């Protein structure tokens, strides 16, 4: 089964200006629609984030999906004392080593291991801050021919990527029909997604 990489977070005040354009409700809606659209055709791979991991667990529960087979969660041991409780629900967490006293190096190590997977066929970016930008750059290095979709309307770093990289016209930046967006840009088989 091929996999789609998800890079998402809810921007925090005090971490750049990402929060100024971010809409947490739309970030949650977009993540939910992505999971619904792809979970039966592709695994979802993401790096553990305290706002996103609980969201994905809840969505999988709502859909009755066996998340131990449908998702792969990467987590750096650097954040071991801050893992969300929902990590316990995922039996396929890939832990990467911490670089002692170095948050950035620990994150880079995790991201390189996660993004160098050979089963990744696309990446979706929703909301986020500098980490979304870093993961976009690394994903493009490891998978230059893969599909890349920054979802602009929830704002944050993904909006910046959509504008700066020319992924969308200005008229499409506010599109909130996430299901259609994923089906169109990821070229999903709509009938296959329901089965």
C-alpha positions as CSV (number, residue, x, y, z in Angstrom):
1,X,0.0,0.0,0.0
2,X,1.4,3.4,-0.9
3,X,1.5,6.2,1.6
4,X,0.7,9.9,1.7
5,X,2.7,12.2,4.0
6,X,0.7,14.7,6.1
7,X,2.5,17.8,7.4
8,X,0.1,19.8,9.6
9,X,-0.1,21.8,12.8
10,X,-2.1,24.6,14.4
11,X,0.1,27.7,14.4
12,X,1.0,29.1,17.8
13,X,1.1,32.8,18.8
14,X,4.7,33.8,19.3
15,X,6.1,31.5,16.6
16,X,6.3,33.9,13.6
17,X,3.3,35.3,11.9
18,X,1.8,32.0,10.8
19,X,-1.1,32.3,13.3
20,X,-2.3,35.6,11.7
21,X,-3.7,33.7,8.7
22,X,-4.5,30.4,10.4
23,X,-8.0,29.1,11.1
24,X,-7.8,26.2,13.5
25,X,-11.3,25.0,12.6
26,X,-10.4,24.9,8.9
27,X,-7.2,23.0,9.7
28,X,-9.2,20.4,11.6
29,X,-11.8,20.2,8.7
30,X,-9.0,19.8,6.1
31,X,-7.2,17.0,8.1
32,X,-10.5,15.2,8.6
33,X,-11.4,15.4,4.9
34,X,-7.9,14.2,4.0
35,X,-8.2,11.1,6.2
36,X,-11.7,10.3,4.9
37,X,-10.5,10.7,1.3
38,X,-7.3,8.6,1.4
39,X,-7.4,6.2,4.4
40,X,-8.7,3.2,2.5
41,X,-6.4,3.6,-0.4
42,X,-3.2,4.9,1.2
43,X,-1.4,4.8,4.5
44,X,-1.1,8.2,6.2
45,X,2.4,9.1,7.5
46,X,3.0,12.0,9.8
47,X,5.4,13.3,12.5
48,X,3.8,13.3,15.9
49,X,2.3,16.7,16.8
50,X,0.2,17.3,19.9
51,X,-2.6,19.0,17.9
52,X,-2.7,16.5,15.0
53,X,-2.1,13.0,16.6
54,X,-5.3,13.2,18.7
55,X,-7.2,14.5,15.7
56,X,-6.2,11.6,13.5
57,X,-6.9,9.0,16.2
58,X,-10.4,10.5,16.7
59,X,-11.1,10.4,12.9
60,X,-9.9,6.8,12.6
61,X,-12.2,5.9,15.5
62,X,-15.2,7.7,13.9
63,X,-14.5,5.8,10.6
64,X,-14.0,2.5,12.2
65,X,-10.6,2.2,10.6
66,X,-7.9,0.0,12.0
67,X,-5.3,2.8,12.6
68,X,-2.6,0.3,13.4
69,X,-2.6,-0.6,9.7
70,X,-3.8,2.6,8.1
71,X,-1.3,5.1,9.6
72,X,2.3,5.4,10.5
73,X,3.3,7.9,13.2
74,X,6.9,9.1,13.6
75,X,8.0,10.5,16.9
76,X,11.3,11.8,18.1
77,X,12.4,10.5,21.5
78,X,13.5,14.1,22.1
79,X,9.9,14.9,23.0
80,X,9.3,11.7,25.0
81,X,8.1,13.6,28.1
82,X,5.5,15.4,25.9
83,X,3.9,12.7,23.8
84,X,0.1,13.1,23.6
85,X,-1.8,10.3,25.4
86,X,-3.2,9.2,22.0
87,X,0.2,7.9,21.1
88,X,-0.7,4.8,23.2
89,X,-3.5,4.0,20.6
90,X,-1.0,3.7,17.7
91,X,0.9,0.4,17.7
92,X,3.0,1.3,14.7
93,X,4.9,4.3,16.0
94,X,8.4,4.7,14.6
95,X,10.6,6.2,17.2
96,X,13.8,8.0,16.2
97,X,16.7,8.8,18.5
98,X,17.1,12.1,20.2
99,X,20.2,14.2,19.7
100,X,21.0,15.2,23.2
101,X,20.2,18.8,24.0
102,X,19.4,19.6,20.3
103,X,15.8,19.9,19.4
104,X,16.5,21.0,15.8
105,X,18.9,18.1,15.1
106,X,16.4,15.6,16.7
107,X,13.6,16.9,14.4
108,X,15.9,16.8,11.3
109,X,16.8,13.2,12.1
110,X,13.2,12.2,12.5
111,X,12.1,14.0,9.3
112,X,14.9,12.5,7.2
113,X,14.0,9.0,8.3
114,X,10.2,9.7,7.8
115,X,10.5,11.4,4.4
116,X,13.0,9.0,2.9
117,X,10.4,6.2,2.9
118,X,10.1,4.8,-0.6
119,X,6.3,4.2,-0.4
120,X,5.4,8.0,-0.3
121,X,3.5,9.0,-3.4
122,X,2.3,12.4,-2.3
123,X,2.5,15.0,0.5
124,X,-0.3,17.3,1.9
125,X,0.5,20.4,3.9
126,X,-2.2,21.9,6.1
127,X,-1.7,25.0,8.4
128,X,1.6,24.8,10.2
129,X,4.6,26.9,10.9
130,X,8.3,26.6,10.1
131,X,8.2,22.8,10.5
132,X,5.7,22.5,7.5
133,X,8.1,24.6,5.4
134,X,11.1,22.4,6.4
135,X,9.1,19.2,5.7
136,X,8.0,20.6,2.3
137,X,11.7,21.3,1.3
138,X,12.9,17.8,2.5
139,X,10.0,16.0,0.8
140,X,10.8,17.7,-2.5
141,X,14.4,16.6,-2.1
142,X,13.5,13.0,-1.4
143,X,10.6,12.8,-3.9
144,X,11.0,15.4,-6.6
145,X,8.4,13.7,-8.9
146,X,5.8,13.1,-6.2
147,X,2.5,15.1,-5.9
148,X,2.7,18.0,-3.5
149,X,-0.5,19.7,-2.2
150,X,-0.3,22.7,0.2
151,X,-3.9,23.4,1.3
152,X,-4.2,27.2,1.3
153,X,-7.5,28.1,2.9
154,X,-6.7,27.1,6.5
155,X,-3.8,29.5,6.4
156,X,-0.5,29.2,8.1
157,X,2.7,28.0,6.4
158,X,0.7,25.9,3.9
159,X,-0.9,29.2,2.6
160,X,2.6,30.7,2.2
161,X,3.8,27.6,0.3
162,X,0.7,27.7,-2.0
163,X,1.3,31.4,-2.8
164,X,5.2,31.3,-3.0
165,X,5.4,28.1,-5.0
166,X,2.6,28.9,-7.4
167,X,0.5,25.8,-6.6
168,X,-2.8,27.8,-6.9
169,X,-4.2,30.8,-8.6
170,X,-5.3,33.7,-6.3
171,X,-8.9,32.8,-7.0
172,X,-8.4,29.2,-5.6
173,X,-6.6,30.2,-2.4
174,X,-9.9,30.4,-0.4
175,X,-11.4,27.1,-1.6
176,X,-12.8,25.1,1.4
177,X,-14.2,22.2,-0.6
178,X,-11.5,20.0,0.8
179,X,-12.9,16.7,-0.4
180,X,-13.0,17.9,-4.0
181,X,-9.5,19.4,-3.6
182,X,-8.0,16.1,-2.5
183,X,-9.8,14.1,-5.1
184,X,-8.7,16.5,-7.9
185,X,-5.1,17.2,-6.9
186,X,-4.3,13.7,-5.6
187,X,-6.2,12.1,-8.4
188,X,-8.0,9.7,-6.1
189,X,-10.5,7.1,-7.3
190,X,-13.7,8.3,-5.6
191,X,-15.4,4.9,-5.9
192,X,-12.3,3.2,-4.4
193,X,-12.3,5.6,-1.4
194,X,-15.7,4.4,-0.3
195,X,-14.8,0.7,-0.3
